[in-house]
Amino acid sequence: MKIVLSLGGSVLGLDADRIRRFANVIENVAKEHKVFVVVGGGRVAREYIGIARELGANDTLCDYIGIGITRLNAMLLISALKSAPKKIPEDFTQAYELSLNHNVVVMGGTFPGHTTDATSALLAEFVSADLLLNATSVDGVYSEDPKVNPNAKRLDRIKVCDLIEIVAKQEAKAGGSFVLDLLALKIIQRSKIKTIVFLGEPENISKVVKGDFEGIGTIIEPE
């Protein structure tokens, strides 16, 4: 299969042992599949962006700063990977070209205004991926934001059209957050990409690739 893994910067962390564990699992998966990894910016990106805003940076410049941090995080992961090229693709064409000779390709952000999730969904569409994996800090998709409503119900599976409706309502509220943003979901919907949102621990990657996401994730069913 061709697999795109969206790996948030906060999920990856700034810890050598944790990054090495992610790398080892990705290497094992890449023995049988082609793996693209999109790494996010996490806490470090938010800190840089916060300072930039204080200094007067506009949103687009802040996005470029965030993209820079995602690429630094991608370089950290690449440092632990033996099978990935020591190059960060700047766009999807470069990622695809690198994949012709490598089973693992790691990249960061590409364009202002696109989250890591949206970038991952666009990459999955571009390379005609069979599976999009979204590693997050929660164990799947909930009926509501569990940070706001502790009684929110975790879902084992959900149709993408239904999730779009939930997220659209959330994004209309100030400060609303969800595991996937609306742009990413729209791309998943139009491309009919099979997507699994799961708790971002290294050992869970192998499980969800094999289709075992019980208790650790949610499958988003394309229409």
LINBELZI-V239219 format. One record per backbone hydrogen bond with DSSP energy under -1.0 kcal/mol. NH is the residue of the N-H (numbers start at 0). CO is the residue of the C=O. If there is no record, write none. Layout:
NH_CO + NH_CO
This chain:
2_33 + 3_130 + 4_35 + 5_132 + 6_37 + 7_134 + 11_7 + 12_8 + 18_14 + 19_15 + 20_16 + 21_17 + 22_18 + 23_19 + 24_20 + 25_21 + 26_22 + 27_23 + 28_24 + 29_25 + 30_27 + 31_28 + 32_28 + 33_0 + 34_102 + 35_2 + 36_104 + 37_4 + 38_106 + 39_6 + 44_40 + 45_41 + 46_42 + 47_43 + 48_44 + 49_45 + 50_46 + 51_47 + 52_48 + 53_49 + 54_50 + 55_52 + 56_51 + 61_57 + 62_58 + 63_59 + 64_60 + 65_61 + 66_62 + 67_63 + 68_64 + 69_65 + 70_66 + 71_67 + 72_68 + 73_69 + 74_70 + 75_71 + 76_72 + 77_73 + 78_74 + 79_76 + 80_77 + 86_84 + 94_90 + 95_91 + 96_92 + 97_93 + 98_94 + 100_97 + 104_34 + 106_36 + 113_110 + 118_114 + 119_115 + 120_116 + 121_117 + 122_118 + 123_119 + 124_120 + 125_121 + 126_122 + 128_123 + 129_1 + 130_1 + 131_193 + 132_3 + 133_195 + 134_5 + 135_197 + 142_152 + 147_144 + 148_144 + 151_148 + 154_140 + 157_218 + 159_220 + 162_158 + 163_159 + 164_160 + 165_161 + 166_162 + 167_163 + 168_164 + 169_165 + 170_166 + 172_169 + 175_172 + 184_180 + 185_181 + 186_182 + 187_183 + 188_184 + 189_185 + 190_186 + 191_187 + 192_187 + 194_219 + 195_131 + 196_217 + 197_133 + 198_215 + 199_135 + 200_198 + 203_200 + 204_201 + 207_203 + 208_204 + 209_205 + 210_207 + 211_206 + 215_212 + 216_212 + 217_196 + 218_155 + 219_194 + 220_157
